[in-house]
Every structure is written in C-alpha cells, then in structure tokens.
Amino acid sequence: MITKNNIFIKLFIILFLPIILYANISGIVFQDIPVNPQTLNTYGIKDSNELGVKGITVTAYPENISTTTDSNGSWSLNTSKDSRIEFSNFPSYLKESSHGGINNSSVQFVTNNSTNITFGLHDPNDYSHTKNPLYVNNIQQNGTHIGSNLLALHSVHYQSKGLNSDYEDNNSNQGIGESPLLNINNSLYLDDIGSVWGKAYQKNKKRLFVSSMLQRHIGLANTLSDIYVIDYSSGKQDQLLGHFSLQGKTPNNLGAIPIDLGTINREISSGSNYQLSDNPLIPNIDFDAYSKVGKVSYGGIDVDHNENTLWLINLKQKGLISIDVSGDFNSLSTAKTNQYLIESLPNVPVCTNGQLRPWGLKIHKDKGYIGLICDGSTTNPDNPYRSRNDLHAYIISFNLNTPQLGFTNILNFKLNYPRQLRRWYAWEDNYVDTTRAYNGQIYSQPILSDIEFDEKGNMYLAFMDRYATQIRTGNLKAILNTTELEATHVYGDILKACNNNGVYEIEGTGNCFQTLRANKISLGISEFFNDIDGGRNRESSLGSLALLVGSNQILNTMVDPHPEETSGTNNNTYWFTQGVHTLSTTNGSIENWYSHAYTLGNGLNAKGNGLGDIELITKAAPIEIGDRIWFDSNSNGIQDSDEEGIEDVNISLLCDNTIVAIAQTNNMGTYIFSNDPHTTSTKSHIYNISHLTENNNNNCYIHIPNTNGKNKQVQLNTKIMTKNNLGEGINKNLNDSNGIIDNNHSKIILLPSDIPIAGYNNHSLDIGFQPQILYTLGDTVWLDSNKDGLFDSNESTVSGVTVSLFTNASCTGTAT
C-alpha cells in the first residue's frame, strides 16, 4: 500500500539525489602565526590557535565556479568532479605560506567530496623562527654621556628572567639574569647614541633604526633629529653603521616646507641653567627641556610590511614621515622622504581645550595606526590643577599608500578613568610645584606612546608618563638658578582594547572585561593588566610594548618589574630596577619579569623614565619557490584537474650560473627550493639555500636538465615540453607552464618581481610536458625507366642513395 509518507520519501530522494551525487568540496583559509602559545607552530599547516581569513576567492576548475571565504575562513563549492582549486584575492600584507610538506599552495588538485582542504597565508612581519627571540631596549643616564662605559642597547632573550647579571641588586647581591648579548669588538656605549627611544627592526637587511628623543637631563649624542642605524647581521648587536638627520630636509611631497624637529638649548655659552655635565653624578637644571618634552624630536617609529619604508612621528610639526629605506646605509640621507602634517589631513580628531599630541605609531596588516592625546593644556589656565575631563585618547588609522587622504577614527575615550594613586593630569609646561604632586613625586601627564595587536585583532595601548620624563630623581628642579633637588616616580599605564567584530571597546566597556580588582590596596579599582611593581605601586608602566604573535603574552616596560613578596609585603631586594613584565593577554597576570639595570646611582633614572621603546629582533621570513612538473596529457598548456604530476624528475637551482641545489620531484610532481635554515631537506624539498634572496639578487633560475635530445631523463623520454604562458581563468599564471627551451634542457627564468620581499613564497613556477608524437617518414628509391612517376612492376629499386632530412624554423619535432 502506498501512503502519503511513502510518496514524500520517494519524491525527496528523486528531488535531492543530484545534491548527494554532486558532493560539496570544502575547507578553510587560515593565517599562519609563529607560536602557540609557547611552542612553535608549523608554517603551512593549520595549528589550533590559527584563525581563518575572510574574503579570499576560491575557484574550482574545470567547472569555473567560485565563492569567497566567510568570517571564519570557511568555504564550500558544489562540484561534480575532481577539481583544480585556486585561491586568490589576498590582502596586500598576506603572502602565501610555506609548503609545509602537505602541498600548501594557492593551486591544489583535489578529489570530489574532499572536505578538509586547507590553505595557509602569513604576514611576514609576524614571523619568528623561535619561541625565544631577542628583544632590544636602551637605558638612559644623566648628563652628556661623554666617556660613559654603560652599554647603550640591551639585547636579551624573550624568556630572560631576573636582574641583569652585570648589576647588583638593592642588597648588593649580583644579578643572575641574562647579560645583554653584544659583539665585544663593537660595543655600543651611551655616548655613541645618547638619548633615544623609538626602535624599528628591518628584518630583511638585519638592521635596527633607533630615533633620538628629548628627555630632560639626558644628553643627545648628536641632535634631536638624528636616527641611528645598528647592524644585527650576526643575530646580535654588531656595530653602529652611522646616523643621519632629517632636520631641514625638504620632503618630496610638501614642496617648500622643510622638516623641522625642533631645537634644545644646552649650549655652554647659555650658562649652568641650560648645560649638562660630562659627570653623570652632577645634577643639572636643563631649563629649556622641561616644556619641550613630548613636543620635539621623534615619537614612535616602525617599518612597513614590505620592509622598504620607515615611518616616524615628528613631534614638533605633528607630522607623519615616511622614508625609503630599501637602499644601503649610504643612501638613507638622500632617500625619498615624505611628510604628512597630521592636523592638516581629513578626519583628524578635534581637540577641545588643548592640543593634539601624537606619539604612538604601529604598522599592522596593511594600515598604519597613530596614537594621540588631547593634552588639556588650555583648560581653565588659572586653575593649577586644571580639569582632566578634556584629556582624551585617540587611535586613528591611515592607508600606507595614500596617507594624504586622511584618517579613520578607530577608538577614542576619555582619560578620566580611576587609577590607583592619582588620575591623569593636563600637560604642564611650567614647573609643577611639588605640593601639587602626590608624595611630591607623581603628577602624571599622558603620552599615548605605543600600540600593539594580537592575532585576534585585540589592541594594546601603552601610556608614558610625561612628568617622569621631565623630572629625574636627584636632579635640580626646573627653576632658574635653583639648588633644590627633585624626585619622581613613573606612573604610566597599559590598557587593553577588545576587537568586537571590527569595533574596538576599551577595557571596562561593552564586552571588554577587566579581570583584576586591586583589593590588596583597598581601592577597589578594576583593570585588565596586573601592572603592579615590587613596591606595590600599580600603573608603573614606562610606556613601551612588544608582542610575539600567538604567545598570549605582551612585554611591558616597567619600573621595579620584580613581583611582590608572596605575603603581599614590599619586595625591596630589586627596588630601583627597570625592565619588563611579561603579561598574559588572556587574564592580565604577570608571567615573567626581567630587569635591565639597577638604576639608583651612576646617574641612572631611579624610578623615572629610564628605558626606551622595546623591539623584537626576529629573522626575516624564509623565501620559497617551486611547485609542480606535470604531464599535460591533452597538450593544452593548462594544468587540468585530471592531469598528474611527474615523479623523479631531476631539477636544479642555479644562481650566478652555479648549481646551488638539486631536487627530484615527489609522487605529486612537486619540488621546492627554500632559504629556510630551520627545516630538514627531503629529495623534493631542498632548504637552507642562502643564495635565494629577495629581488633575486643572485640571478637564480630553475634548470631542468636533459629534456630534449638523445640523453633525456628517463621520466621524460616520451615527452616534450608543452606550450608556455597560456593558462586559463583570471589567474593564468597559477596554472600555466613557465618553462622555456634551453638547448637540450629547459629552464624557468626567475624575475626580481617573482620574489620581491622576504616571506614571499612563489608556488607558481610550473613546467608541463606533453606526449611526444612519433612520425615515420620514408619510401622507396627506384629507377623510373618510363618516366611516368609510378613504380611499375618491371622497374627496379636503387640502393646506396643518400637521403637527407632538413628542418625549417617552424619545425618543432625531433629527427631520429
């Protein structure tokens, strides 16, 4: 008996059978990151903390159907047969990740009904070959630094812990922490670079840019406008290559408006109110510097994702500067330089009762980010305490290619939020009476000095205390002809801003929760990060951050970074040290600490701002080239979905006409050449090729020997090279053949644009071989006695006649 239910089931099967037969293929496009969180990830393979990439185009051939990845990086297509999958339309900052031993390539050949097709992209800026890279910081010392024997830069490892063993602690015990790494023959001392702050590491050229900074009482090695370049070729600080200045330089884009980074009067002729001493133990007034802190010289600096442009903040003109740093050191002083005056560009924030003060700068993905504050400096000028309600923080972004088009407002919030001892104060240019400062030492004025992002897009903000940069314990007050000493305690901050589907929320608002309640000090103040120092003072941040992507941690420069005693009492063993906290980005807790120096005495900054910007020193991402040698069975010059790779083909990499590597294709026809020194080679994947560099500086090319003539490779014996540079679809270069004939061999020419930057992996260098069709040509030579052109039965053959075969320019066959 047929029921309604039976009819429904049968109709369902008939109607939906095609969907079952034409099964989906699906997968995910993800972004590779270096660590997870304290173990190394494998590039090219999706690890558990790696997130999907939205908006990547996925196309399946031969059916030529496409889709784009969703917010999780997921995609699916309805196909009826095996397919060639192509991935395209990447953001400019993302590059194809390494092969990973699993054919991580923008072209993949998949069987129908495959459901776990992965493709990895990566940001070369995030790359680290180790979970314990170096980072670099600098210390500050009173006076001119002339004759100083203190190291200017401290390069130590990420996981370093304890007090630098070059120093004793507050109880005269020798530190047991790592001593800074350096080249003993090229040590860099404070009188070589003086007062500096900003740092940007150019991975591809292994050099560090360090920018000058005005800090009261701290001498400059040259001028406010100088930028120092330090060589890290050996993996540690090697030598000072030199310095160059931008003062007075006319930008390429601003015509007659020269760059001006300001001046500072420290001339001997101006007298003791202005000059500094060569002896770091002699106090000074340094009167002119007090009002100029945060207003002259440079703020933050950073290198863009292509490693060719250095970006800087000009504090004097409130300008955004870009310099072409693609050349060698000698080219830097004359390199193309642009400046964009921030306040003249569209969509700049409006500052009420004060002035905009830029400092923080971060290049992230394909954008630049600037941190600014409205300084509240004109709020009720007759009130010495002034209202903090006009203090405001802003994060704005700009397009790296077109900064002149202006800004996008990313985040803004008031700086009147509660803090442990004192809230933020408006900027003061006249000396602050110590009766107005907490305990005579704390009168915090904000500078939004540093910005970092994690792999989830969460943003981290560091605030420098301007007052602790104007004042130094043991020095003289900013009063003409005074003999009164001053003291300070830094009181900066670190805040988290959560990425809520592309909208940023500062901690304590929306869904951006604060995890810590400061109940030990009975103030009931909530915040995300535990930025408490060994003296139980919160907000002891010095204003600089560094983040190893994927680590779930952030480095934050601190005064007295050592932890409290377990009893909650003061731990005075390491008082008067300066270094870093390693903070959890998951719950804000302290996970490690390191102190660069004991800072009481020797002219160091005690508990004022005594360190600079912190920068990770990581190797440039590897370069990888190669892909596939395949059998073009239909001779159309296109890698069709049903065409297989050719195994055991010998293939070489030649650089400057010398063989530097030899590979043999695997069972998928794949081969890889890479300069990655940290991966083990196989027969088809050859690593640690140092000749392979960005822009193909060593004139490398791919060589397939014996593809023609009598000595053909066995695997190619019945094949000839197919047509080149054809391909199909919108990305023909991904699926065509790139080979050209080179006498009895074949080769692929490698252009500078094929590997333009470190971390650029080019998996589109393919060669196809089609079937070799054999023709027989010949007949009989006879004596045509009746001259009729026909071989008659009574006519005889002629032996011993020489027969020759000639070719013309259009002949592509081989005579045998």
MOMO-V818675 format. One record per residue. N is the residue number from 1. RES is the residue in one small letter. OMEGA is omega as a letter, one per 30 degrees, with the letter a starting at -180 (* if undefined). Layout:
# MOMO-V818675
n=N res=RES omega=OMEGA
n=N res=RES omega=OMEGA
This chain:
# MOMO-V818675
n=1 res=m omega=l
n=2 res=i omega=l
n=3 res=t omega=l
n=4 res=k omega=l
n=5 res=n omega=l
n=6 res=n omega=a
n=7 res=i omega=a
n=8 res=f omega=a
n=9 res=i omega=a
n=10 res=k omega=l
n=11 res=l omega=l
n=12 res=f omega=a
n=13 res=i omega=a
n=14 res=i omega=a
n=15 res=l omega=a
n=16 res=f omega=l
n=17 res=l omega=l
n=18 res=p omega=l
n=19 res=i omega=l
n=20 res=i omega=a
n=21 res=l omega=a
n=22 res=y omega=a
n=23 res=a omega=l
n=24 res=n omega=l
n=25 res=i omega=a
n=26 res=s omega=l
n=27 res=g omega=a
n=28 res=i omega=l
n=29 res=v omega=a
n=30 res=f omega=l
n=31 res=q omega=l
n=32 res=d omega=l
n=33 res=i omega=a
n=34 res=p omega=a
n=35 res=v omega=a
n=36 res=n omega=e
n=37 res=p omega=l
n=38 res=q omega=l
n=39 res=t omega=a
n=40 res=l omega=l
n=41 res=n omega=l
n=42 res=t omega=a
n=43 res=y omega=a
n=44 res=g omega=l
n=45 res=i omega=a
n=46 res=k omega=l
n=47 res=d omega=a
n=48 res=s omega=a
n=49 res=n omega=a
n=50 res=e omega=a
n=51 res=l omega=l
n=52 res=g omega=l
n=53 res=v omega=a
n=54 res=k omega=l
n=55 res=g omega=l
n=56 res=i omega=l
n=57 res=t omega=l
n=58 res=v omega=a
n=59 res=t omega=l
n=60 res=a omega=l
n=61 res=y omega=g
n=62 res=p omega=a
n=63 res=e omega=l
n=64 res=n omega=l
n=65 res=i omega=a
n=66 res=s omega=l
n=67 res=t omega=l
n=68 res=t omega=a
n=69 res=t omega=a
n=70 res=d omega=a
n=71 res=s omega=l
n=72 res=n omega=a
n=73 res=g omega=a
n=74 res=s omega=l
n=75 res=w omega=l
n=76 res=s omega=l
n=77 res=l omega=l
n=78 res=n omega=a
n=79 res=t omega=a
n=80 res=s omega=a
n=81 res=k omega=l
n=82 res=d omega=a
n=83 res=s omega=l
n=84 res=r omega=a
n=85 res=i omega=l
n=86 res=e omega=l
n=87 res=f omega=a
n=88 res=s omega=l
n=89 res=n omega=l
n=90 res=f omega=l
n=91 res=p omega=a
n=92 res=s omega=a
n=93 res=y omega=a
n=94 res=l omega=l
n=95 res=k omega=l
n=96 res=e omega=a
n=97 res=s omega=a
n=98 res=s omega=a
n=99 res=h omega=l
n=100 res=g omega=a
n=101 res=g omega=a
n=102 res=i omega=l
n=103 res=n omega=l
n=104 res=n omega=a
n=105 res=s omega=l
n=106 res=s omega=l
n=107 res=v omega=a
n=108 res=q omega=a
n=109 res=f omega=a
n=110 res=v omega=l
n=111 res=t omega=l
n=112 res=n omega=a
n=113 res=n omega=l
n=114 res=s omega=a
n=115 res=t omega=a
n=116 res=n omega=a
n=117 res=i omega=a
n=118 res=t omega=l
n=119 res=f omega=a
n=120 res=g omega=l
n=121 res=l omega=l
n=122 res=h omega=l
n=123 res=d omega=a
n=124 res=p omega=l
n=125 res=n omega=a
n=126 res=d omega=a
n=127 res=y omega=l
n=128 res=s omega=a
n=129 res=h omega=a
n=130 res=t omega=l
n=131 res=k omega=a
n=132 res=n omega=a
n=133 res=p omega=l
n=134 res=l omega=l
n=135 res=y omega=a
n=136 res=v omega=l
n=137 res=n omega=l
n=138 res=n omega=l
n=139 res=i omega=a
n=140 res=q omega=a
n=141 res=q omega=l
n=142 res=n omega=l
n=143 res=g omega=a
n=144 res=t omega=a
n=145 res=h omega=a
n=146 res=i omega=a
n=147 res=g omega=a
n=148 res=s omega=l
n=149 res=n omega=l
n=150 res=l omega=l
n=151 res=l omega=a
n=152 res=a omega=a
n=153 res=l omega=l
n=154 res=h omega=l
n=155 res=s omega=a
n=156 res=v omega=a
n=157 res=h omega=a
n=158 res=y omega=a
n=159 res=q omega=l
n=160 res=s omega=a
n=161 res=k omega=l
n=162 res=g omega=l
n=163 res=l omega=l
n=164 res=n omega=a
n=165 res=s omega=l
n=166 res=d omega=a
n=167 res=y omega=l
n=168 res=e omega=a
n=169 res=d omega=a
n=170 res=n omega=l
n=171 res=n omega=l
n=172 res=s omega=l
n=173 res=n omega=a
n=174 res=q omega=l
n=175 res=g omega=a
n=176 res=i omega=l
n=177 res=g omega=a
n=178 res=e omega=l
n=179 res=s omega=a
n=180 res=p omega=l
n=181 res=l omega=l
n=182 res=l omega=l
n=183 res=n omega=a
n=184 res=i omega=a
n=185 res=n omega=a
n=186 res=n omega=a
n=187 res=s omega=a
n=188 res=l omega=a
n=189 res=y omega=a
n=190 res=l omega=a
n=191 res=d omega=l
n=192 res=d omega=a
n=193 res=i omega=l
n=194 res=g omega=a
n=195 res=s omega=a
n=196 res=v omega=l
n=197 res=w omega=a
n=198 res=g omega=l
n=199 res=k omega=l
n=200 res=a omega=a
n=201 res=y omega=l
n=202 res=q omega=a
n=203 res=k omega=a
n=204 res=n omega=l
n=205 res=k omega=l
n=206 res=k omega=l
n=207 res=r omega=a
n=208 res=l omega=l
n=209 res=f omega=a
n=210 res=v omega=a
n=211 res=s omega=l
n=212 res=s omega=l
n=213 res=m omega=l
n=214 res=l omega=l
n=215 res=q omega=a
n=216 res=r omega=l
n=217 res=h omega=a
n=218 res=i omega=a
n=219 res=g omega=l
n=220 res=l omega=l
n=221 res=a omega=l
n=222 res=n omega=a
n=223 res=t omega=l
n=224 res=l omega=a
n=225 res=s omega=a
n=226 res=d omega=l
n=227 res=i omega=a
n=228 res=y omega=a
n=229 res=v omega=a
n=230 res=i omega=a
n=231 res=d omega=l
n=232 res=y omega=a
n=233 res=s omega=a
n=234 res=s omega=a
n=235 res=g omega=l
n=236 res=k omega=a
n=237 res=q omega=a
n=238 res=d omega=a
n=239 res=q omega=l
n=240 res=l omega=l
n=241 res=l omega=l
n=242 res=g omega=l
n=243 res=h omega=l
n=244 res=f omega=a
n=245 res=s omega=l
n=246 res=l omega=a
n=247 res=q omega=l
n=248 res=g omega=a
n=249 res=k omega=l
n=250 res=t omega=a
n=251 res=p omega=l
n=252 res=n omega=a
n=253 res=n omega=a
n=254 res=l omega=l
n=255 res=g omega=a
n=256 res=a omega=a
n=257 res=i omega=a
n=258 res=p omega=l
n=259 res=i omega=l
n=260 res=d omega=a
n=261 res=l omega=l
n=262 res=g omega=a
n=263 res=t omega=l
n=264 res=i omega=a
n=265 res=n omega=l
n=266 res=r omega=a
n=267 res=e omega=l
n=268 res=i omega=a
n=269 res=s omega=a
n=270 res=s omega=l
n=271 res=g omega=a
n=272 res=s omega=l
n=273 res=n omega=a
n=274 res=y omega=a
n=275 res=q omega=l
n=276 res=l omega=l
n=277 res=s omega=l
n=278 res=d omega=a
n=279 res=n omega=a
n=280 res=p omega=a
n=281 res=l omega=a
n=282 res=i omega=a
n=283 res=p omega=l
n=284 res=n omega=l
n=285 res=i omega=l
n=286 res=d omega=a
n=287 res=f omega=a
n=288 res=d omega=a
n=289 res=a omega=a
n=290 res=y omega=a
n=291 res=s omega=a
n=292 res=k omega=l
n=293 res=v omega=a
n=294 res=g omega=a
n=295 res=k omega=l
n=296 res=v omega=a
n=297 res=s omega=a
n=298 res=y omega=l
n=299 res=g omega=a
n=300 res=g omega=l
n=301 res=i omega=l
n=302 res=d omega=l
n=303 res=v omega=a
n=304 res=d omega=a
n=305 res=h omega=l
n=306 res=n omega=l
n=307 res=e omega=a
n=308 res=n omega=a
n=309 res=t omega=l
n=310 res=l omega=l
n=311 res=w omega=a
n=312 res=l omega=l
n=313 res=i omega=l
n=314 res=n omega=a
n=315 res=l omega=a
n=316 res=k omega=a
n=317 res=q omega=a
n=318 res=k omega=a
n=319 res=g omega=l
n=320 res=l omega=a
n=321 res=i omega=l
n=322 res=s omega=l
n=323 res=i omega=l
n=324 res=d omega=a
n=325 res=v omega=a
n=326 res=s omega=a
n=327 res=g omega=l
n=328 res=d omega=a
n=329 res=f omega=a
n=330 res=n omega=a
n=331 res=s omega=a
n=332 res=l omega=a
n=333 res=s omega=l
n=334 res=t omega=a
n=335 res=a omega=l
n=336 res=k omega=a
n=337 res=t omega=l
n=338 res=n omega=l
n=339 res=q omega=l
n=340 res=y omega=a
n=341 res=l omega=a
n=342 res=i omega=a
n=343 res=e omega=l
n=344 res=s omega=a
n=345 res=l omega=a
n=346 res=p omega=l
n=347 res=n omega=l
n=348 res=v omega=l
n=349 res=p omega=l
n=350 res=v omega=a
n=351 res=c omega=a
n=352 res=t omega=l
n=353 res=n omega=l
n=354 res=g omega=l
n=355 res=q omega=l
n=356 res=l omega=l
n=357 res=r omega=l
n=358 res=p omega=l
n=359 res=w omega=a
n=360 res=g omega=a
n=361 res=l omega=l
n=362 res=k omega=l
n=363 res=i omega=a
n=364 res=h omega=a
n=365 res=k omega=a
n=366 res=d omega=a
n=367 res=k omega=l
n=368 res=g omega=a
n=369 res=y omega=a
n=370 res=i omega=l
n=371 res=g omega=l
n=372 res=l omega=l
n=373 res=i omega=l
n=374 res=c omega=a
n=375 res=d omega=l
n=376 res=g omega=a
n=377 res=s omega=l
n=378 res=t omega=l
n=379 res=t omega=l
n=380 res=n omega=a
n=381 res=p omega=l
n=382 res=d omega=l
n=383 res=n omega=a
n=384 res=p omega=a
n=385 res=y omega=l
n=386 res=r omega=a
n=387 res=s omega=l
n=388 res=r omega=a
n=389 res=n omega=l
n=390 res=d omega=l
n=391 res=l omega=a
n=392 res=h omega=l
n=393 res=a omega=a
n=394 res=y omega=l
n=395 res=i omega=l
n=396 res=i omega=l
n=397 res=s omega=l
n=398 res=f omega=l
n=399 res=n omega=a
n=400 res=l omega=a
n=401 res=n omega=a
n=402 res=t omega=l
n=403 res=p omega=a
n=404 res=q omega=l
n=405 res=l omega=l
n=406 res=g omega=a
n=407 res=f omega=l
n=408 res=t omega=l
n=409 res=n omega=a
n=410 res=i omega=a
n=411 res=l omega=l
n=412 res=n omega=a
n=413 res=f omega=l
n=414 res=k omega=l
n=415 res=l omega=l
n=416 res=n omega=a
n=417 res=y omega=a
n=418 res=p omega=l
n=419 res=r omega=a
n=420 res=q omega=a
n=421 res=l omega=a
n=422 res=r omega=l
n=423 res=r omega=l
n=424 res=w omega=l
n=425 res=y omega=l
n=426 res=a omega=l
n=427 res=w omega=l
n=428 res=e omega=l
n=429 res=d omega=l
n=430 res=n omega=a
n=431 res=y omega=a
n=432 res=v omega=l
n=433 res=d omega=a
n=434 res=t omega=l
n=435 res=t omega=l
n=436 res=r omega=a
n=437 res=a omega=l
n=438 res=y omega=l
n=439 res=n omega=a
n=440 res=g omega=a
n=441 res=q omega=a
n=442 res=i omega=l
n=443 res=y omega=a
n=444 res=s omega=l
n=445 res=q omega=a
n=446 res=p omega=l
n=447 res=i omega=l
n=448 res=l omega=a
n=449 res=s omega=a
n=450 res=d omega=a
n=451 res=i omega=l
n=452 res=e omega=l
n=453 res=f omega=l
n=454 res=d omega=a
n=455 res=e omega=l
n=456 res=k omega=a
n=457 res=g omega=l
n=458 res=n omega=a
n=459 res=m omega=a
n=460 res=y omega=a
n=461 res=l omega=l
n=462 res=a omega=l
n=463 res=f omega=l
n=464 res=m omega=l
n=465 res=d omega=a
n=466 res=r omega=a
n=467 res=y omega=l
n=468 res=a omega=l
n=469 res=t omega=l
n=470 res=q omega=a
n=471 res=i omega=l
n=472 res=r omega=a
n=473 res=t omega=l
n=474 res=g omega=l
n=475 res=n omega=a
n=476 res=l omega=l
n=477 res=k omega=a
n=478 res=a omega=l
n=479 res=i omega=a
n=480 res=l omega=l
n=481 res=n omega=a
n=482 res=t omega=l
n=483 res=t omega=a
n=484 res=e omega=l
n=485 res=l omega=a
n=486 res=e omega=l
n=487 res=a omega=l
n=488 res=t omega=l
n=489 res=h omega=a
n=490 res=v omega=a
n=491 res=y omega=a
n=492 res=g omega=l
n=493 res=d omega=l
n=494 res=i omega=a
n=495 res=l omega=l
n=496 res=k omega=l
n=497 res=a omega=a
n=498 res=c omega=l
n=499 res=n omega=a
n=500 res=n omega=a
n=501 res=n omega=l
n=502 res=g omega=l
n=503 res=v omega=a
n=504 res=y omega=l
n=505 res=e omega=l
n=506 res=i omega=a
n=507 res=e omega=a
n=508 res=g omega=l
n=509 res=t omega=l
n=510 res=g omega=l
n=511 res=n omega=a
n=512 res=c omega=a
n=513 res=f omega=l
n=514 res=q omega=a
n=515 res=t omega=a
n=516 res=l omega=l
n=517 res=r omega=a
n=518 res=a omega=a
n=519 res=n omega=l
n=520 res=k omega=a
n=521 res=i omega=l
n=522 res=s omega=l
n=523 res=l omega=l
n=524 res=g omega=a
n=525 res=i omega=l
n=526 res=s omega=l
n=527 res=e omega=a
n=528 res=f omega=a
n=529 res=f omega=l
n=530 res=n omega=a
n=531 res=d omega=l
n=532 res=i omega=l
n=533 res=d omega=a
n=534 res=g omega=l
n=535 res=g omega=l
n=536 res=r omega=l
n=537 res=n omega=l
n=538 res=r omega=l
n=539 res=e omega=a
n=540 res=s omega=l
n=541 res=s omega=l
n=542 res=l omega=l
n=543 res=g omega=l
n=544 res=s omega=a
n=545 res=l omega=l
n=546 res=a omega=a
n=547 res=l omega=l
n=548 res=l omega=a
n=549 res=v omega=l
n=550 res=g omega=a
n=551 res=s omega=a
n=552 res=n omega=a
n=553 res=q omega=l
n=554 res=i omega=l
n=555 res=l omega=a
n=556 res=n omega=l
n=557 res=t omega=a
n=558 res=m omega=l
n=559 res=v omega=l
n=560 res=d omega=a
n=561 res=p omega=a
n=562 res=h omega=a
n=563 res=p omega=l
n=564 res=e omega=l
n=565 res=e omega=a
n=566 res=t omega=l
n=567 res=s omega=a
n=568 res=g omega=l
n=569 res=t omega=l
n=570 res=n omega=l
n=571 res=n omega=a
n=572 res=n omega=a
n=573 res=t omega=a
n=574 res=y omega=l
n=575 res=w omega=l
n=576 res=f omega=l
n=577 res=t omega=l
n=578 res=q omega=a
n=579 res=g omega=a
n=580 res=v omega=l
n=581 res=h omega=l
n=582 res=t omega=a
n=583 res=l omega=l
n=584 res=s omega=l
n=585 res=t omega=l
n=586 res=t omega=a
n=587 res=n omega=l
n=588 res=g omega=a
n=589 res=s omega=l
n=590 res=i omega=a
n=591 res=e omega=l
n=592 res=n omega=l
n=593 res=w omega=l
n=594 res=y omega=l
n=595 res=s omega=l
n=596 res=h omega=a
n=597 res=a omega=l
n=598 res=y omega=a
n=599 res=t omega=l
n=600 res=l omega=a
n=601 res=g omega=a
n=602 res=n omega=l
n=603 res=g omega=l
n=604 res=l omega=a
n=605 res=n omega=l
n=606 res=a omega=a
n=607 res=k omega=l
n=608 res=g omega=l
n=609 res=n omega=a
n=610 res=g omega=l
n=611 res=l omega=l
n=612 res=g omega=l
n=613 res=d omega=l
n=614 res=i omega=a
n=615 res=e omega=l
n=616 res=l omega=l
n=617 res=i omega=a
n=618 res=t omega=a
n=619 res=k omega=l
n=620 res=a omega=l
n=621 res=a omega=a
n=622 res=p omega=l
n=623 res=i omega=a
n=624 res=e omega=l
n=625 res=i omega=l
n=626 res=g omega=l
n=627 res=d omega=a
n=628 res=r omega=l
n=629 res=i omega=a
n=630 res=w omega=l
n=631 res=f omega=a
n=632 res=d omega=a
n=633 res=s omega=l
n=634 res=n omega=l
n=635 res=s omega=a
n=636 res=n omega=l
n=637 res=g omega=a
n=638 res=i omega=l
n=639 res=q omega=a
n=640 res=d omega=a
n=641 res=s omega=a
n=642 res=d omega=a
n=643 res=e omega=a
n=644 res=e omega=l
n=645 res=g omega=a
n=646 res=i omega=a
n=647 res=e omega=l
n=648 res=d omega=l
n=649 res=v omega=l
n=650 res=n omega=a
n=651 res=i omega=a
n=652 res=s omega=l
n=653 res=l omega=l
n=654 res=l omega=l
n=655 res=c omega=a
n=656 res=d omega=l
n=657 res=n omega=l
n=658 res=t omega=l
n=659 res=i omega=l
n=660 res=v omega=l
n=661 res=a omega=l
n=662 res=i omega=l
n=663 res=a omega=l
n=664 res=q omega=a
n=665 res=t omega=l
n=666 res=n omega=a
n=667 res=n omega=l
n=668 res=m omega=a
n=669 res=g omega=a
n=670 res=t omega=l
n=671 res=y omega=a
n=672 res=i omega=l
n=673 res=f omega=a
n=674 res=s omega=l
n=675 res=n omega=l
n=676 res=d omega=a
n=677 res=p omega=a
n=678 res=h omega=a
n=679 res=t omega=a
n=680 res=t omega=a
n=681 res=s omega=l
n=682 res=t omega=a
n=683 res=k omega=a
n=684 res=s omega=a
n=685 res=h omega=a
n=686 res=i omega=a
n=687 res=y omega=l
n=688 res=n omega=l
n=689 res=i omega=a
n=690 res=s omega=a
n=691 res=h omega=a
n=692 res=l omega=a
n=693 res=t omega=l
n=694 res=e omega=a
n=695 res=n omega=l
n=696 res=n omega=a
n=697 res=n omega=a
n=698 res=n omega=l
n=699 res=n omega=a
n=700 res=c omega=l
n=701 res=y omega=a
n=702 res=i omega=a
n=703 res=h omega=l
n=704 res=i omega=a
n=705 res=p omega=l
n=706 res=n omega=l
n=707 res=t omega=l
n=708 res=n omega=l
n=709 res=g omega=a
n=710 res=k omega=a
n=711 res=n omega=a
n=712 res=k omega=l
n=713 res=q omega=a
n=714 res=v omega=a
n=715 res=q omega=a
n=716 res=l omega=a
n=717 res=n omega=a
n=718 res=t omega=a
n=719 res=k omega=l
n=720 res=i omega=a
n=721 res=m omega=a
n=722 res=t omega=l
n=723 res=k omega=a
n=724 res=n omega=l
n=725 res=n omega=l
n=726 res=l omega=l
n=727 res=g omega=l
n=728 res=e omega=l
n=729 res=g omega=a
n=730 res=i omega=l
n=731 res=n omega=a
n=732 res=k omega=a
n=733 res=n omega=l
n=734 res=l omega=a
n=735 res=n omega=l
n=736 res=d omega=l
n=737 res=s omega=a
n=738 res=n omega=a
n=739 res=g omega=l
n=740 res=i omega=a
n=741 res=i omega=l
n=742 res=d omega=a
n=743 res=n omega=l
n=744 res=n omega=a
n=745 res=h omega=l
n=746 res=s omega=l
n=747 res=k omega=l
n=748 res=i omega=l
n=749 res=i omega=a
n=750 res=l omega=a
n=751 res=l omega=l
n=752 res=p omega=a
n=753 res=s omega=l
n=754 res=d omega=l
n=755 res=i omega=a
n=756 res=p omega=a
n=757 res=i omega=l
n=758 res=a omega=a
n=759 res=g omega=l
n=760 res=y omega=a
n=761 res=n omega=a
n=762 res=n omega=a
n=763 res=h omega=a
n=764 res=s omega=a
n=765 res=l omega=a
n=766 res=d omega=l
n=767 res=i omega=l
n=768 res=g omega=l
n=769 res=f omega=a
n=770 res=q omega=l
n=771 res=p omega=l
n=772 res=q omega=a
n=773 res=i omega=a
n=774 res=l omega=l
n=775 res=y omega=l
n=776 res=t omega=a
n=777 res=l omega=l
n=778 res=g omega=l
n=779 res=d omega=a
n=780 res=t omega=l
n=781 res=v omega=a
n=782 res=w omega=l
n=783 res=l omega=a
n=784 res=d omega=a
n=785 res=s omega=l
n=786 res=n omega=l
n=787 res=k omega=l
n=788 res=d omega=l
n=789 res=g omega=a
n=790 res=l omega=l
n=791 res=f omega=a
n=792 res=d omega=a
n=793 res=s omega=a
n=794 res=n omega=a
n=795 res=e omega=a
n=796 res=s omega=l
n=797 res=t omega=a
n=798 res=v omega=l
n=799 res=s omega=l
n=800 res=g omega=l
n=801 res=v omega=l
n=802 res=t omega=l
n=803 res=v omega=a
n=804 res=s omega=l
n=805 res=l omega=a
n=806 res=f omega=l
n=807 res=t omega=l
n=808 res=n omega=a
n=809 res=a omega=a
n=810 res=s omega=a
n=811 res=c omega=a
n=812 res=t omega=a
n=813 res=g omega=l
n=814 res=t omega=l
n=815 res=a omega=l
n=816 res=t omega=*
